[in-house]
């Protein structure tokens, strides 16, 4: 983008005196020159960057232009680019040096000395360049280990299963250990929930799931090395490395900076080898998260919190949370238990695995190898004089039957099941052979939930949505004034989103609803009765967030279905 083609009359006036004062402030206070100039003229940093680029006859690179460019870290490294806020990029077969400080001649001189010829200069907003670099940070960390293997560099990344640290990463001489442990280390740093190692014809692909979305991080082109990396993970999880034709499950432990981290490992055979998914369970983060855990902190709105609290304080019955894997079901159940854990009731849980440690609660881990499954554990729990019971997940007919009977015999049962919405739950239990009369008699409430990404608070901007996008999302009223979206920054790794919050569809059982379900009324009739009773669907809950500028239509359509 050629900012110098813009009419100067329409741009803020930045004279040499303003620049001189701003450079002095920046040097004395350690602030960025763009921020210092904006202090002087108060037009906004974006306008300052555009005006400077035009007056200095430099190209202006906004986010869209940066995304079209290819990073060149061959001579000016990633770490140097991050430290100096100055990067070399290739665009349309031309090398350019992208600056955030147009007066940083020292950086330009250093870069040009590396490349041994002058480079065209371009100007970018500091936040835009930081976001662009941030999107490449995790990739560069993992790839640095891979590159060092190819070059035979002994200073690549490594770690061992007892301790993951950059110091030990630099000491290990095994290229396989360097690749695996740098991937684990970077996944923890990126706050990923899962690490995917996918074997493909061109080698191993590394992906992280961050805030529920997969991000491509690195690629190991050496297929032999990729297979050895897969075997390394299997060794850590104590799995059979000679068996490559059937799925395997395992786990292993590591520590980083003195805190324990569990990795649950799932190995799946594929056409080109084996794929591995590692679920990260950071014990310290989970313990910290469980302290003060409440429904409000999960992001539920006041209406949802009031509905859920009304049912978790009942004397008996079943509180059922449903949703796909990774939708936050277990966290919601823990939050509910935390709120009613007053020390006067015996609370017992059976889980696979125990994800949060709750004080004053007897928590039992499932151990299938030893014969302790959900059904057997639940039968034993009933002999342990409980008042409240948490069954982590209902997976089979036997567990479903015992959970329903427990709710009917004076216990308050908290549990979860996989279903897409509140109404699919009834078909799920019918499929498991549970008598519909017993089930609806025991059931107090069904909570279907999802986790939806929220706009990054650091880079969120008002945006005008397109009319076609509104129609596709089923929004009829105007939300132009409230609609907002993140443009991407270092805080959110350039995604525009930072963090997630829970949304819910809550079906409260009453006599009319129970009658309809017991008589096997059509699902349309049940839905109409629920709507008459005031149920709010997941899509409606998500659109409420859009109308308050908290998320985007794109995210709503990704997470929920139209009613």
Order of alpha helices (4+ residues) and beta strands (2+ residues): alpha-alpha-alpha-beta-alpha-beta-alpha-beta-beta-alpha-beta-alpha-alpha-alpha-beta-beta-beta-alpha-beta-beta-beta-alpha-alpha-beta-alpha-beta-beta-alpha-beta-alpha-beta-alpha-alpha-beta-beta-alpha-beta-beta-alpha-alpha-alpha-alpha
